[in-house]
Amino acid sequence: MDLIELFMHWDAGRSKSELAVSLGMDRKTVAKYLAPAEAEGLSPGLGLNAEEWRDMVAGWFPTVVDGRLRQVSWPEFDARIEWVREQLEAGVAGAVVHQRLVDEHGVNASQRSFYRWLAATLPDAGRAGRKPTVLKPPSAPGELGEVDYGMLGHWRDPETGRGHRVWAFVLTLPFSKLPFVYPTTRMDQTVWTNAHVAAFELFEGVPRRITSDNLKAGVIRPDLYDPKLNRAYAELAEHYGTLLDPARGNRPKDKPHVERMVQYVRGSFWAGRSFTSMAQMRAEAVRWCRDVAGAHKPRALAGQTSWEVLAAVERPALVPLPPRRLEPAEWRTAMVGSDCHASVKGVLYSVPYQLVGTRLDVRLSGTTVEFHLDGAIAKVHPRIAKGRQTDLSDYPPAAAGFFTRDAAWCRENSSLIGPAAAALVEGLLEEPAVHRIRAAQGIIRLAGTHRPEAVETACAAAIAAGDPTLKTVRGLLTAGVTVLPVRSNGDNGAGAYLRGPGAFTAS
């Protein structure tokens, strides 16, 4: 019947190329079957009906007249026809049924022979368990964008000499058939976000819905009804006003327009070309999208190029770009240690001491690091490349006091107590030692538990006694003594009788 249809279309004047496209055959196959008619000098315009063409085809190709009745005599298969029928009706794939026939029943026949026997003997059962292919309805302009990624090949960076595997992020608009390509050597959250943003800027708009591949940078857990999205990916969707609709796991038909696009990119953009840098590679990818893929004229576009359809029809239907470009961010988690710091990508950032032992969500942008607790921001730091970023106010008050109450603070607050306290603190601070700072802080702290006048008097007494230390001042305040007795020489005030050294050597 296929050959009869082929010859009737040929007789109607259709070219071999048109026949190949409409009948889903290769042009060489069309030429092979038309060769006998051309050899007999026949040409289009004969006006023969289907029965007349059947007789002519039967003479040219006698082996295909009744293909269904051929290859039915397979004793190995015929003897197990009911078993095969049960397997197929149970949903077992034909390839698995053939493998079981070989392994468990000792059948010695190829899989191709089994399929021919199956089509001739059990055509209905052979279709059992097969899921029908349902063509997706055409998407409206600006309605959908499909995302996939795959490896392009290996590339050696001329600047560093290092070899890299290069991957391609591909976002295709099914309506205009225009792809966007973003090469990269790694596919983390930041690159995933940057690739989407670059695609939106090339299209000058955003598709209302995006069906993406289930890469962990975008989708943590794929599910038909409740997919779990990466927070950075969800932020991108909210910022640009698009709906994320991830494809199901192992369901390539959920994004059919982009599924084979990576192969097209690999052959048309990547193969046989060299690049001087990643920046140049990405610039060339944008040019290729616009000038090569954009100049393609798919049959569905009725002679127009993809770029023309994008500019004239689809771009006005896309969601407009927001005024502010999204700053790509990466989300992580971090535990707050006992030192009030959390480690994020090898850098320590301080967090309020009340959160010690708590696991926080961390949002890293190019300039800031945000710590989130239950959706609320707990701490923000400028992002640094290495080392430690500490806000002293994150420490407990007692621990932070040593760092915040420096020498200047001690001098200022001691002068509020009195001149004696200021003089004592100044003497302590003359020696650059840590314990001197703490001693000065202790003198000022005494004014919080005693009357400032008593502290001032005790400081004056300690200075007069020649022992201006925190221990002396604290002891005086505890004993309630504000004036120390002046030490005597033990002679009850009698005058000294002095003798020279010769007095001790004279005989």
C-alpha positions as CSV (number, residue, x, y, z in Angstrom):
1,M,0.0,0.0,0.0
2,D,2.9,2.4,0.7
3,L,4.3,1.8,-2.8
4,I,0.9,2.3,-4.4
5,E,0.5,5.6,-2.6
6,L,4.1,6.5,-3.7
7,F,3.3,5.9,-7.3
8,M,0.0,7.7,-7.2
9,H,1.6,10.8,-5.8
10,W,4.4,10.5,-8.3
11,D,1.8,10.2,-11.1
12,A,0.2,13.4,-9.7
13,G,3.4,15.3,-10.5
14,R,5.1,15.6,-7.1
15,S,8.9,15.7,-7.1
16,K,11.0,13.0,-5.4
17,S,12.0,15.5,-2.7
18,E,8.3,16.3,-2.0
19,L,7.5,12.6,-1.9
20,A,10.3,11.9,0.6
21,V,9.1,14.6,3.0
22,S,5.4,13.8,2.8
23,L,5.8,10.0,3.0
24,G,8.6,10.0,5.6
25,M,11.0,8.2,3.3
26,D,14.6,8.8,2.3
27,R,15.0,10.4,-1.2
28,K,17.3,7.6,-2.2
29,T,14.6,5.1,-1.3
30,V,12.0,7.0,-3.3
31,A,14.4,6.9,-6.3
32,K,15.0,3.2,-5.9
33,Y,11.3,2.4,-6.1
34,L,10.6,4.7,-9.0
35,A,13.5,3.4,-11.0
36,P,11.5,0.4,-12.7
37,A,8.8,2.8,-13.8
38,E,11.3,5.3,-15.2
39,A,13.2,2.4,-16.9
40,E,10.0,1.5,-18.8
41,G,9.8,5.1,-20.0
42,L,6.8,5.9,-17.8
43,S,6.3,9.5,-16.7
44,P,3.8,11.4,-14.4
45,G,0.4,12.1,-15.8
46,L,-0.7,8.5,-16.6
47,G,-3.9,8.8,-14.6
48,L,-3.9,5.2,-13.3
49,N,-6.2,4.2,-10.4
50,A,-5.1,2.3,-7.3
51,E,-5.9,-1.1,-8.7
52,E,-3.9,-0.5,-11.9
53,W,-0.9,0.6,-9.8
54,R,-1.3,-2.5,-7.6
55,D,-0.9,-4.7,-10.6
56,M,2.1,-2.8,-11.9
57,V,3.8,-2.8,-8.4
58,A,3.2,-6.5,-8.1
59,G,5.1,-7.1,-11.3
60,W,8.0,-4.8,-10.3
61,F,8.2,-5.9,-6.6
62,P,6.7,-9.4,-6.2
63,T,8.2,-9.9,-2.7
64,V,6.2,-7.0,-1.1
65,V,2.8,-7.7,-2.5
66,D,1.6,-9.4,0.8
67,G,4.3,-8.7,3.3
68,R,2.0,-9.7,6.2
69,L,1.9,-13.3,5.0
70,R,5.6,-13.7,4.8
71,Q,7.8,-15.0,7.6
72,V,4.9,-16.7,9.4
73,S,6.4,-20.1,9.5
74,W,8.6,-19.9,12.6
75,P,8.0,-23.1,14.5
76,E,9.9,-21.9,17.6
77,F,7.6,-18.9,17.9
78,D,4.4,-20.6,16.8
79,A,4.8,-23.2,19.5
80,R,4.9,-20.5,22.2
81,I,2.3,-18.1,20.7
82,E,0.1,-18.2,23.8
83,W,3.0,-17.5,26.2
84,V,4.2,-14.6,24.0
85,R,0.6,-13.2,24.0
86,E,0.4,-13.4,27.8
87,Q,3.8,-11.6,28.1
88,L,2.8,-8.8,25.7
89,E,-0.6,-8.3,27.3
90,A,1.1,-8.1,30.7
91,G,3.0,-5.1,29.4
92,V,6.4,-6.7,28.8
93,A,8.4,-5.0,26.1
94,G,9.0,-7.0,22.8
95,A,12.7,-6.9,23.2
96,V,12.4,-8.4,26.7
97,V,10.1,-11.1,25.4
98,H,12.6,-12.0,22.7
99,Q,15.4,-12.1,25.3
100,R,13.4,-14.5,27.5
101,L,12.7,-16.7,24.5
102,V,16.4,-17.0,23.9
103,D,17.5,-17.4,27.5
104,E,14.6,-19.4,29.0
105,H,13.2,-21.3,26.0
106,G,16.3,-21.9,23.9
107,V,14.9,-20.2,20.8
108,N,17.6,-19.5,18.3
109,A,16.3,-16.5,16.3
110,S,17.2,-12.9,15.9
111,Q,15.2,-10.1,17.4
112,R,14.4,-8.7,14.0
113,S,12.9,-12.1,13.0
114,F,10.9,-12.1,16.2
115,Y,9.5,-8.7,15.3
116,R,8.6,-9.8,11.8
117,W,6.8,-12.8,13.1
118,L,5.1,-10.7,15.8
119,A,3.8,-8.2,13.2
120,A,2.4,-11.0,11.0
121,T,1.0,-13.2,13.7
122,L,0.0,-11.1,16.7
123,P,-0.2,-7.5,15.4
124,D,-2.7,-6.4,18.1
125,A,-0.8,-8.1,20.9
126,G,2.4,-6.7,19.7
127,R,1.0,-3.3,20.4
128,A,-0.1,-4.2,23.9
129,G,1.8,-2.3,26.6
130,R,3.0,0.3,24.2
131,K,2.2,3.9,25.3
132,P,0.8,6.0,22.5
133,T,2.8,9.0,21.4
134,V,0.7,12.1,21.9
135,L,1.9,15.1,20.0
136,K,1.9,18.2,22.0
137,P,-0.2,21.0,20.7
138,P,1.7,24.0,19.2
139,S,2.7,26.5,21.9
140,A,1.5,30.1,21.5
141,P,4.0,32.9,20.9
142,G,6.0,33.7,24.1
143,E,4.3,30.8,26.0
144,L,7.1,28.3,26.4
145,G,10.8,27.9,26.7
146,E,12.5,24.5,26.9
147,V,15.9,24.0,28.6
148,D,18.4,21.3,28.2
149,Y,22.2,20.9,28.5
150,G,24.8,18.5,27.3
151,M,28.5,18.2,26.7
152,L,30.0,19.7,23.6
153,G,33.5,18.3,23.8
154,H,37.0,19.0,25.1
155,W,38.8,22.4,24.8
156,R,42.2,23.5,25.8
157,D,42.5,27.1,27.1
158,P,45.3,28.8,25.1
159,E,45.9,31.2,28.0
160,T,46.5,28.6,30.8
161,G,47.1,25.5,28.7
162,R,44.6,23.6,30.8
163,G,42.1,21.2,29.2
164,H,38.4,21.5,30.0
165,R,35.2,19.7,29.2
166,V,32.8,22.3,27.7
167,W,29.0,22.0,28.3
168,A,26.2,23.8,26.5
169,F,23.2,25.3,28.1
170,V,20.4,25.5,25.5
171,L,17.1,27.3,25.8
172,T,14.8,26.9,22.8
173,L,11.6,28.8,22.0
174,P,9.3,26.2,20.4
175,F,7.2,28.8,18.6
176,S,10.0,30.5,16.7
177,K,12.3,27.5,16.9
178,L,15.2,29.8,18.0
179,P,17.8,28.3,20.3
180,F,20.1,30.1,22.7
181,V,23.4,28.6,23.6
182,Y,25.6,29.3,26.6
183,P,28.9,27.4,26.7
184,T,30.5,26.7,30.1
185,T,33.1,24.5,31.8
186,R,30.9,23.9,34.8
187,M,27.2,24.0,35.6
188,D,26.7,25.3,39.1
189,Q,23.9,27.5,40.4
190,T,25.6,30.7,39.4
191,V,26.2,29.6,35.8
192,W,22.7,28.2,35.6
193,T,21.2,31.5,36.6
194,N,23.6,33.6,34.4
195,A,22.7,31.4,31.4
196,H,19.0,32.0,31.8
197,V,19.6,35.8,32.3
198,A,21.7,35.9,29.1
199,A,19.0,34.0,27.2
200,F,16.3,36.5,28.3
201,E,18.4,39.4,27.3
202,L,19.0,38.0,23.8
203,F,15.3,37.3,23.3
204,E,14.5,40.7,25.0
205,G,11.8,39.1,27.0
206,V,11.0,36.0,29.1
207,P,8.8,33.0,28.2
208,R,5.8,32.7,30.5
209,R,6.6,29.1,31.2
210,I,10.0,27.2,31.3
211,T,10.3,23.5,31.1
212,S,13.8,22.6,32.2
213,D,16.0,19.6,32.5
214,N,16.3,18.1,36.0
215,L,19.8,19.4,36.8
216,K,20.5,19.8,40.5
217,A,21.4,23.5,39.9
218,G,17.7,24.1,39.0
219,V,15.6,21.2,40.3
220,I,16.4,19.3,43.5
221,R,13.7,16.7,43.2
222,P,11.6,16.2,40.0
223,D,8.0,15.4,40.4
224,L,4.9,15.8,38.2
225,Y,2.8,17.6,40.9
226,D,5.3,18.9,43.5
227,P,8.8,19.4,42.1
228,K,11.3,20.8,44.6
229,L,13.2,23.7,43.1
230,N,16.5,25.1,43.9
231,R,16.0,28.4,45.9
232,A,18.3,30.3,43.5
233,Y,16.2,29.0,40.5
234,A,13.0,30.0,42.3
235,E,14.4,33.5,42.9
236,L,15.1,33.8,39.2
237,A,11.5,32.8,38.3
238,E,10.0,35.3,40.8
239,H,12.3,38.1,39.6
240,Y,11.5,37.6,35.9
241,G,7.8,36.7,36.3
242,T,8.0,33.2,34.7
243,L,6.5,29.8,35.8
244,L,9.0,26.9,36.3
245,D,7.5,23.6,35.0
246,P,10.4,21.0,35.3
247,A,10.3,18.0,33.0
248,R,9.6,14.7,34.7
249,G,12.5,12.4,35.3
250,N,13.4,10.3,32.2
251,R,10.6,11.9,30.2
252,P,12.3,13.5,27.2
253,K,9.0,14.0,25.5
254,D,8.2,16.7,28.0
255,K,10.6,19.0,26.2
256,P,10.7,17.6,22.6
257,H,11.8,20.8,20.8
258,V,15.1,21.1,22.7
259,E,15.9,17.4,23.2
260,R,18.0,17.0,20.1
261,M,19.2,20.6,20.0
262,V,22.4,19.8,21.8
263,Q,23.4,17.5,18.9
264,Y,22.6,20.2,16.4
265,V,24.7,22.7,18.4
266,R,27.6,20.2,18.7
267,G,27.6,19.7,15.0
268,S,26.9,23.2,13.7
269,F,28.5,25.5,16.3
270,W,31.2,23.4,18.0
271,A,32.7,20.9,15.6
272,G,35.9,21.8,13.9
273,R,36.2,25.3,15.5
274,S,38.8,26.7,17.9
275,F,38.3,29.4,20.5
276,T,40.8,31.7,22.2
277,S,38.9,32.2,25.5
278,M,35.6,31.4,27.2
279,A,34.4,35.0,26.7
280,Q,35.1,34.7,22.9
281,M,33.4,31.3,22.9
282,R,30.2,32.8,24.4
283,A,30.3,35.8,22.1
284,E,30.5,33.4,19.1
285,A,27.7,31.4,20.5
286,V,25.4,34.5,20.5
287,R,26.5,35.3,17.0
288,W,25.7,31.7,15.9
289,C,22.3,31.9,17.5
290,R,21.4,35.1,15.7
291,D,23.1,34.6,12.3
292,V,23.1,30.8,11.8
293,A,20.4,29.2,13.8
294,G,18.3,32.4,13.5
295,A,18.6,32.3,9.7
296,H,17.2,28.8,9.5
297,K,13.7,28.5,7.9
298,P,11.8,25.6,9.5
299,R,8.9,24.2,7.6
300,A,6.5,25.3,10.3
301,L,7.4,28.9,9.8
302,A,6.2,29.1,6.2
303,G,9.4,30.4,4.7
304,Q,10.3,32.8,7.5
305,T,13.5,32.6,9.5
306,S,13.4,31.9,13.2
307,W,14.9,35.4,14.0
308,E,12.3,37.1,11.9
309,V,9.5,35.3,13.7
310,L,11.0,36.1,17.0
311,A,11.3,39.8,16.2
312,A,7.9,40.2,14.5
313,V,5.6,37.8,16.4
314,E,7.1,36.2,19.5
315,R,9.1,39.0,21.1
316,P,6.0,41.2,21.7
317,A,4.3,38.3,23.4
318,L,7.2,37.6,25.8
319,V,7.1,38.9,29.4
320,P,9.0,42.2,29.5
321,L,12.4,42.3,31.2
322,P,12.3,43.9,34.7
323,P,14.1,47.2,35.2
324,R,16.8,45.6,37.3
325,R,19.0,42.8,36.2
326,L,19.0,39.8,38.6
327,E,22.2,39.5,40.6
328,P,23.0,35.8,40.5
329,A,23.0,34.1,43.9
330,E,23.9,30.8,45.3
331,W,22.2,29.1,48.3
332,R,24.0,26.9,50.8
333,T,23.6,25.9,54.5
334,A,26.1,26.5,57.3
335,M,26.3,25.6,61.0
336,V,27.2,28.3,63.5
337,G,30.1,27.2,65.6
338,S,30.8,27.9,69.3
339,D,33.1,30.8,68.2
340,C,30.0,32.6,66.8
341,H,31.3,32.1,63.2
342,A,30.0,30.0,60.3
343,S,32.1,28.7,57.5
344,V,30.9,29.5,53.9
345,K,33.1,28.4,51.1
346,G,36.2,28.5,53.3
347,V,35.5,31.9,54.7
348,L,34.4,32.5,58.3
349,Y,31.6,35.0,59.0
350,S,30.3,36.0,62.4
351,V,26.7,35.4,63.4
352,P,24.9,36.6,66.5
353,Y,25.9,34.4,69.5
354,Q,22.2,33.4,70.2
355,L,22.4,31.3,67.0
356,V,25.4,29.1,68.1
357,G,24.6,25.5,67.1
358,T,21.9,26.5,64.6
359,R,22.0,25.5,60.9
360,L,21.2,28.5,58.7
361,D,20.5,29.0,55.0
362,V,23.1,31.1,53.3
363,R,22.6,33.3,50.2
364,L,25.8,34.2,48.4
365,S,25.8,36.9,45.8
366,G,28.7,38.6,44.1
367,T,29.0,41.2,46.9
368,T,27.1,40.0,50.0
369,V,26.6,37.0,52.2
370,E,23.2,36.7,53.9
371,F,22.3,34.3,56.7
372,H,18.7,33.3,56.8
373,L,16.7,31.7,59.7
374,D,13.2,30.5,58.9
375,G,13.0,32.8,55.9
376,A,14.2,35.9,57.8
377,I,17.6,37.5,57.4
378,A,19.7,37.0,60.6
379,K,23.0,38.6,59.5
380,V,24.5,40.2,56.4
381,H,28.2,40.6,55.6
382,P,30.2,42.0,52.7
383,R,31.5,39.0,50.8
384,I,35.3,38.5,51.0
385,A,37.6,36.0,49.2
386,K,39.3,34.5,52.2
387,G,40.0,34.9,55.9
388,R,37.5,36.0,58.6
389,Q,34.8,38.7,58.7
390,T,33.8,39.5,62.3
391,D,31.3,41.9,63.7
392,L,32.2,42.3,67.4
393,S,28.5,43.0,68.2
394,D,27.8,39.4,67.4
395,Y,29.8,38.3,70.5
396,P,28.1,38.1,74.0
397,P,28.5,41.4,75.8
398,A,31.0,40.1,78.3
399,A,33.2,38.6,75.5
400,A,32.8,41.6,73.2
401,G,33.8,44.1,75.9
402,F,37.5,43.3,75.6
403,F,37.5,44.1,71.9
404,T,35.2,47.2,72.0
405,R,36.5,48.9,75.2
406,D,39.9,49.9,73.9
407,A,42.4,52.3,75.4
408,A,40.6,55.4,74.2
409,W,37.4,54.1,75.8
410,C,39.2,53.5,79.1
411,R,40.7,57.0,79.2
412,E,37.4,58.6,78.3
413,N,35.3,56.8,81.0
414,S,38.0,56.9,83.7
415,S,38.0,60.7,83.4
416,L,34.3,60.7,84.3
417,I,35.1,59.1,87.6
418,G,37.7,61.5,88.7
419,P,41.3,62.7,88.2
420,A,42.8,60.0,90.5
421,A,41.0,57.3,88.5
422,A,42.1,58.9,85.3
423,A,45.7,59.1,86.5
424,L,45.7,55.4,87.7
425,V,44.2,54.2,84.3
426,E,46.7,56.3,82.4
427,G,49.5,54.7,84.3
428,L,48.1,51.2,83.5
429,L,47.9,52.0,79.8
430,E,51.5,53.2,79.6
431,E,52.6,49.5,79.3
432,P,51.3,47.9,76.1
433,A,50.1,44.6,77.6
434,V,46.7,42.8,77.3
435,H,46.3,42.5,81.0
436,R,46.8,46.3,81.4
437,I,43.7,46.9,79.1
438,R,41.7,44.5,81.2
439,A,42.9,46.1,84.5
440,A,41.8,49.5,83.2
441,Q,38.4,48.1,82.2
442,G,38.1,46.6,85.7
443,I,38.8,50.0,87.3
444,I,35.9,51.5,85.3
445,R,33.7,48.5,86.0
446,L,34.0,49.2,89.7
447,A,32.1,52.4,89.2
448,G,29.1,50.3,88.3
449,T,29.1,48.4,91.6
450,H,30.4,51.2,94.0
451,R,29.8,54.9,94.3
452,P,32.1,56.8,91.8
453,E,33.3,58.9,94.8
454,A,34.4,55.8,96.6
455,V,36.3,54.5,93.6
456,E,37.9,57.9,93.1
457,T,39.1,58.0,96.8
458,A,40.3,54.4,96.6
459,C,42.3,55.2,93.4
460,A,43.9,58.2,95.1
461,A,44.8,56.1,98.1
462,A,46.3,53.4,96.0
463,I,48.4,56.0,94.1
464,A,49.5,57.6,97.4
465,A,50.5,54.1,98.8
466,G,52.7,53.5,95.7
467,D,50.6,50.5,94.6
468,P,48.3,51.7,91.8
469,T,46.8,48.4,90.7
470,L,43.3,47.0,90.3
471,K,43.9,44.5,93.1
472,T,44.7,47.3,95.5
473,V,41.7,49.5,94.5
474,R,39.3,46.5,94.7
475,G,40.7,45.5,98.2
476,L,40.3,49.0,99.5
477,L,36.7,49.2,98.4
478,T,35.9,45.8,99.8
479,A,37.4,46.7,103.2
480,G,35.8,50.1,103.2
481,V,39.2,51.8,103.7
482,T,39.7,54.9,101.6
483,V,43.1,56.1,103.1
484,L,46.1,53.9,103.7
485,P,48.4,54.6,106.7
486,V,51.8,56.0,105.8
487,R,54.5,53.4,106.3
488,S,57.2,54.3,109.0
489,N,60.9,53.3,109.2
490,G,60.4,51.5,112.5
491,D,62.5,54.0,114.6
492,N,59.5,55.8,116.1
493,G,60.6,59.0,114.4
494,A,64.1,59.2,116.0
495,G,66.9,60.9,114.0
496,A,69.3,58.7,112.2
497,Y,73.0,58.5,113.2
498,L,75.0,58.0,110.1
499,R,78.5,56.6,110.0
500,G,80.8,56.1,107.1
501,P,82.2,52.8,105.9
502,G,85.5,53.4,107.8
503,A,83.7,53.0,111.1
504,F,83.1,49.3,110.3
505,T,86.7,48.6,109.4
506,A,88.4,50.5,112.2
507,S,89.9,48.3,114.9
